[in-house]
C-alpha cells in the first residue's frame, strides 16, 4: 500500500474509546494525534541518558534524522528503507500501528548474519526533541540462525517540560537457535503521549530475553507480543515500571504458543505514587498443536499513596491438553508494619519507602543479566521516591 492509502486506512479506523475491551481503563479523551507537528518545530538540546552503555554501535534518532556511529563485521546497522520482513509482525489493522505505517520516516534495520556473536550491544537512542512534535519510529531486528545479538533501545525527551506524541513500532525476528537480548526503556517527558507496538517471532530452539522499563510519558499504550513459532523456542520478558503525578501507564502483553515444547515467562512489577494509574492486561494463548507448552505470567503492583490505582487483568486461552500455564496478579499498599519497623530504626519515611521499593523490585532486578541496565533501573526507581 502507498503512504497515501495507509493514511486513509488510519483515518478510517475508529478511534479507541473505553467501550473497547482493550481500552476500557485508558481514556484518550482530549488527545488528537494529528494536532502534533511532524516537521518544522524547534529542536531542543539532546536529553541526558539513563544508561551508560559500552556499545559496539550507537544510533541516535530524533525528528531531524538518524545517525549511526560504529561498524561491526557481520552485523548490519543501517537506515530502514524497505525489507521483506517489514510489516509482517506489526501491520496496519490497529489505529496507532496504522498511523505509524503511514507516517514513519526514521527507521532502523539491525541484522546479525548467521553464526555471528556480537560481544557488545547495539545502542539505539530515540529522542523526542521538538516541542509539540510527533516522532514516528520503526525498528526491525533480524537475528539469523545461530547468531547472538544484544540491542538496547531508549526513548527519551529533550526536556521534562516538552510535550509531544511518540509512536513506535518494533519487529523482532529471532532465527533458529539464535539468541536476542532486547532492552526497551521508556523515559519520555510526563507531557508526552506514547504508543508502541512491539512484536517478536521466535523460531525453533531460539531464545529471546526482553527487558521493558517504563518510567515516563503522560498516557498511551504499549503492546508486547511474543510468538513462540518453532519447537523449543523460549522467551522471557521482564518488566519494571514506576508512575507518579497524574501519569497513566498501560501494558498489553500477549504470549502466543504456536509450536510444541515452547516456554514463555512474563514478569511485570510496578510501583505507583500520587494519583498515578496503571493497567496491565496479559494473555497466554496456546494453539492446538502447541503441546508441552510451559507458560507463566505475573503482574505485581505496589501502591505508595491512597490515590494511586492499578488494574491487573491476566487471561488464558488454552486449546491443547498437555500444557503447564499459570498466572498471578497482586495489588497492595505498602505494608504499614514494614514502614514502621524501618522508621523506628531511624530511617526517614522516604528512605524507608526506598528500601521497601527496592525489596519489592529485587526479584525483577535478579532477572536482569545486563549490569548497566539493572543499575540504571535501580537508580531510576529509587530516585522517584522523595527523600523526606
N, C-alpha and C positions, 0 to 999 in steps of 0.2 A: 504494500500500500504506500502511496505517496504521503509526504508530510501533510499536505492539504487534506487528504482523505482521513488520515489519522486524527487530525484536529477536528474534523467534522464528527468523527466517531466519538471523540472525547466529549464534545459538546452535546451529542445526542444521548449519552449515558446519563442516567438520573444522578443527581447529587445525593450523597449518602445522608440519611437522617436517622433519628433514634427509633424509627419504626422498623429499620433493617436490623436483623438479629445481631450482626457483627458490629453494628454501630450503636447498639442500644444504650451504652454508657458513655459514648463520646459524641457530644453535641457540637456540630460545626457551625452553628448559627452565628452569623456575623462575619464569616470567612468567605472571601471571594478570591479564588486563585488568580483570576485574570486582572485583579487590581494591582498586582505587583509587576514592576517593570522588568523585562528580560534583558534590557540593554540601556545604555545611556545614563545610568545612575552613577553617582560619585563613588569612587572606590576608596575605601579606607585602608589603614595600615594593616598588615597581616596580624593575625591573632597569635597569642602565645600558645604553645602546645602543652597538653597534659603529659605527653610522653617524651622520653629521651631514648631514641632508637638508634642503635648502630646498624644501619641498613645497607644492604648491597645496592639498592636502587631507591631513590627518593623521588616522589612525584608530588608536585604542588598544583592545586587546581583552584581557580576562582572564576568569577563571572568574566574576567578578562582573558582566560585561556588556561592552557595546561603546559607544564614544564617537566621534563624528565631528566634527572641527573643520575648518571651511572649506567654501566653496561655489564652484563653478565653472560658468559658463554652458555648457550643452551636455554636461556630464558628470554623470551620476547616481551618487552615492555614498551608499547607503542600506543599512540592515539588510536582510539577505536573509530573506524570508519564503517566497515561492514565485515560480517563474518557469518559463516554458515550456521553457527550456533546462537547468534544474536536473536533474541526474542523467542527462543524455543522453550525457555522455562518461565519467563515473565512476558506475557503477551499484552494485549490491549483490551481485555474484557472487563477490567476493573477501572473505575473512574480515574484514579490518580496514576495508575500504570499507563493508561491511555494518554494522559496528559504528558507523561514523561516520553512515551514513544513518539509523540507529535513534536515535542519541543527540545529534546536534548541536543546539545551541540558538543559539550565536553564529555568525552568518554575515553575509557582506557581498556586496552586488551593486555592481559598478562597470561602468557602461555609458557609452561615448562615442558620442554621436549622430553621424549621417552627416556626414562632412566636417569634423568638429571636430578641431582640432590643439591639444593641451594642452602648453604650453611647460615647465611644471614637473610633477614626478611626483606621483602619489598614494602616500603612505607609510603602510603598514599594519604595526603592531607588535603581535605576538601574544605575550602573556606567561603562562607557567605560574607562577602566584603562590601556589598553595596546596600546603602540604606533604602529600604523599600524594594529591594531587588528579589528576583526569583532565580534560583540556580537549579538546573536540571542536570543530574549527574547519572552516568551509566558506567558500570564496571562489568567486564566479562573476564572470568578467570578460568583457564583450561589447564588442568594437570593431566598430561598424557600418561599412559601406563607406566607404572613403576617409578614415577617421579616423586619428588618431595619438595614442597614449597610452603613458605610462611608469608602471609600478607597481612599487614596492619593498616587499617583504614580509619581515619579520624575525621569527624565532622566538627567544625568549629565556626564561630562568628568572629569578625574582626574586632568587635567590642561588645560588652554586655548590654549596651543600650540599643544595639542595632535591631531593627525589625526586618523581617523577610519571610520568604517562602522557600523551603528546601524540599526537593522531590528527587529521590534517589532510587535507582534500580540496580541490583547486583545479581548476576547469574554465575553460579559456581558449578563447574563440571569436573568431577574427580574420577579419572580413568581407572582402569583395572589395576589393583594392587598399588595405587598411588596414595599419597597422604597429603592433605592440605590442612594447614593451621591458619585459620582465618579469624582476625580480630576486628571488630567494628565498634568504635567508641563514638557516641553522640554527645557532644558538649556544646550545642548551639545556644545562642542567647535566649533568655526567657521571653523574648518578643518574637521569636521565630516559629512559624508553623512548619512541622516536619512530617513528611510522609515517605515511607520507604517500603520497598518490596525486595526481600532477599530470598532467593530460591536456589537450592543446591540439588544436584543429582550425583549420587554416589554409586559407582559401579562395583562389579564383583571384587570382593576382598579389599576394597579401598576403604580409606579412613578419613573422616572429617572431624576436626577438633575446632569448635567455634566458640569464641568469646564475644558476648554482646554486652556493652555497657551503655546505660542511658542516664544522663545527668542534666541535660539542657532541654531546650525548646519550650514552647508555650503549650501547644496541643497538637495532636495529629495521631498517626497510627503507624506502627512498624510491624510488617508481616514477615515471618520467618518460616520457611518451609524446607524440609529435607525429604527428598525422595530416595529411599533405600532400594535401588533399582537392580542390583545384582546380588546373587548369593554371597553371603559372608560380609556384606557391606556394613560399616559401623559409623555412627555419627554420635557425637557428644556436643551438646550446646549448653554453655554456662552463661547465665545472665545475671547482671547486677544493676540495679537502678536506684536512684535517690531523687526525690522531688520535694520541693518546699514552695513557700509562697502560694501562688494560685496555679502552679504547674499541673498538667494532666498528661500522664504517660499511658499509652495503650499498646500492648503487645498481643499479637495474634499469631500463635505458633501452631505448626502442623507437621506431624510425623507420618509420612506415607510409606508403609512397608509393602513393597511390590513383589519381592522375591523371598525365597525361603532362607532361614538361618541368618537373618539380619538383626542388628542391635541398634537401638537408639536410646539416648539418655539425656533428658532435658531437665535442667535445674535452674530456676529463676528465684532470686530473692530481691526484695525491695524494701526500703525504709521511706517513710513519708512524714513530713513536718507541716506545721501551719495548716493551711486549707488545701493542701495538695491532694490529688486523687490519682488513682491508677486503675488500670484494667489489665488483667491477663486472662486470655482465653486460649486453652491448649487442647488440641485434638490429636489422638493417636488413631490412625486408620490402618487396618490390616486387611489386605486383599485376600481372596480365597486361596490363592496359590502360595501365600507367604507363611507356610507352616514353619514351626520352630522360631517364630519371632520372639524377641525379648525386648520389651519396650517399657520405659519408665518416664514419668514426668512429674515434676513437683513445682509448686509456687508457694513461697512463704513471704509474708508481709509483716513488717513491724511498724506500728503507728506511734509516732513520737509526740502527738498532740491530740486533743479531743476532737478537733475539727477535720483531721485527716481521714481519708476514706479509701478503701481498696475493695475491688471486686475481683474474685478469682473463680474462673469457670473451666474446670477440667472436663474432658469428654473422651469417650472411647467408641470406635466403630470397628467391631471385630467380625470378620467374615471367614475366619479359619478356626479350626478346633484344637490345634496343638500349639498354643502360644502362652506366653507369660507377659501380661500387660498390667501395670499398676500405676496409680497416681495418688498424689496427695496435695492438699492445699490448706494453708492456715493464715489467719489474720488475727493479730493480737496486739494489745497495748504493751508498753514497757512494763515489765514486772516491777511493781512498787517495792517489793521486798528486796529485789536486787539493787534498785536505785537507792533505797535507804541504807542498805549494807555498805555500798560504796561511799556514800556521802558521810556516813557515820565514821568512816576511816579517813576523813579529811579531804576527800575529793569534792571539787565544786560540782554543781549539777551538770554543767557542760562536760566536764572531764568524765563524770560518771556515765553520762549518756554515750560519750565517745567509746568508752570501754565496753559498754553493753552492745553498741552497734558493731564494734569490731568483733566481738564474740558471735554476734548474730550472723555476720558475713563470713566467718572463718572457714566454714565448710566450702563456700564458694571460692575463697582465695586458695584453698588447698587443691582445688581442681585446676588452677591456672599454672601451667608449667613455665610460661614465659615471664621471667623476673621483672623486666621493665613494666610490663602491663599489670602484673599483680601489684607492684609497688605504686603505680600511678592510680589504680583503682582504690587502693587502701588510703592513699593521701587525699584523693578527691572526696571520698566518703566522709572521712574524719573532718575535713575542712568545712563541711556543711553544717556541723554541729557547733553552735555558739559556745565560746569558751566560758562565758559567765554562767 
